[in-house]
Amino acid sequence: MYNLIIADLFKLRKSMAIKILFAITTLSAVAMIVMAYLIPQGKIDDSMSGLAFMFCDMSMMSILGAVIAGIYICGDIDNKTIHDAIANGCSRGAVIVSKTVVFFLAIAFILLPYAITTAIALGTSNKFSIGSSTLGFLHMLTSKGAAAFSISDIWKLLIIMIVMIIVYMAQLSVCVPLALALKKPALVIPIYYGFSILCGQLMTLKGKFTLFDNIFACTPYGGNHAFLTLDTASGDIFKTLFVSLIFIIAMLAVTYCAFRKSEIK
């Protein structure tokens, strides 16, 4: 499995696609920060908040995360890389884990611009807002606690950002079984994007049905897992991490159960 991961990392490092996706998230992160800075100053109309939200990490990852799964996992099915690995004696479990590890590393890589720009913006002590509800790193930036950010908060900020990236990994882990089952990027990308929109709509039901809230909070899509800030209690941060890791394990288990008996052509 170690050799599979190293080989996939080498291939990923040489991939032009991952470089393009990194450039897209870099430009989007900068655009998000600039717009969130200019809107509260009145230099940009509040009506532009929708555009600012489009550039935020949650919106971009709903598409780009699925794109990575489509290019990387579906691509390896299409070019027989996964078939060759299994034919050469690698277990299907090892293949699944190795693909997932590298997939997650790719997600963390393209999320780096959001984490870095958010940390820099917080260090300026300026006010950031887009005048509407936010998620992920944008929510971290526009929360009330962001205004009180100080040097002593650096370690907590680092931990929160790492946990936030793991939340994204957990959310996008759904793409692993989708990619191995559907084998076509043209199917994986729109299906996951539609699923993410559905989850976003389900979040609007928060507080209306207690049972639904409790069940949805057990997934990385519900609860307060996408709303981490510097004011978030340590217990809630740990809960978010725990829920995300359990969800990832569950997705790997589902993938293995579906993949171990499927025919590789």
Secondary structure as UniProt FT lines:
FT   HELIX           2..14
FT   HELIX           16..38
FT   TURN            39..42
FT   HELIX           46..48
FT   HELIX           49..54
FT   HELIX           57..69
FT   HELIX           70..74
FT   HELIX           75..78
FT   TURN            79..80
FT   HELIX           81..87
FT   TURN            88..89
FT   HELIX           92..123
FT   TURN            124..125
FT   HELIX           136..142
FT   HELIX           144..148
FT   HELIX           151..153
FT   HELIX           154..172
FT   TURN            173..174
FT   HELIX           175..182
FT   HELIX           185..202
FT   HELIX           203..205
FT   TURN            206..208
FT   HELIX           210..216
FT   TURN            217..218
FT   TURN            220..221
FT   TURN            223..226
FT   TURN            230..231
FT   HELIX           234..259
//
